[in-house]
Amino acid sequence: MDKNRRYLQLEIVKALEKADFYGICLVPTGTGKAWALIECLKRLKPKGRVAYFCDSELNRDKTFKEELAKWGAKRWIKKIEFYCYQ
């Protein structure tokens, strides 16, 4: 794991936690948004649904869900509403 990427992921989680898990995470592809989201979900343990906005239909429909499964968080998929902003 690249140290810079892990640092950025942890900063994302800290910032969202500080904002009561409400906010926008706008970082480049490959930065680790999926990992950061999973960490936030673990801490938040949402009873409702979480909105996730993707930059493409491919990410919305396939890629991000595959990343969640890869990170062992497939159970969270039902808690997330995926949107494409393009």
TAPEFEN-V828041 format. One record per residue. OMEGA is omega in radians with two decimals (NA if undefined). Layout:
BEGIN
OMEGA + OMEGA
END
This chain:
BEGIN
3.10 + -3.08 + 3.14 + 3.13 + 3.13 + 3.11 + 3.14 + 3.11 + 3.14 + 3.09 + 3.09 + -3.12 + 3.14 + -3.11 + 3.13 + 3.11 + 3.13 + 3.14 + -3.11 + 3.08 + 3.09 + 3.12 + -3.11 + 3.09 + -3.10 + -3.13 + -3.08 + 3.05 + 3.11 + -3.12 + 3.13 + 3.12 + -3.13 + 3.13 + -3.14 + 3.12 + 3.13 + 3.11 + 3.10 + 3.12 + 3.11 + -3.10 + -3.08 + -3.06 + -3.01 + 3.06 + 3.12 + -3.13 + 3.14 + 3.11 + 3.08 + -3.11 + -3.11 + -3.13 + 3.11 + 3.11 + 3.12 + 3.10 + -3.12 + -2.99 + -3.01 + -2.94 + -3.05 + 3.11 + 3.08 + 3.10 + 3.10 + 3.11 + 3.14 + -3.13 + 3.11 + -3.09 + -3.11 + -3.11 + -3.12 + -3.07 + -3.13 + -3.11 + -3.03 + 3.00 + -3.07 + 3.10 + 3.05 + -3.10 + 3.10 + NA
END
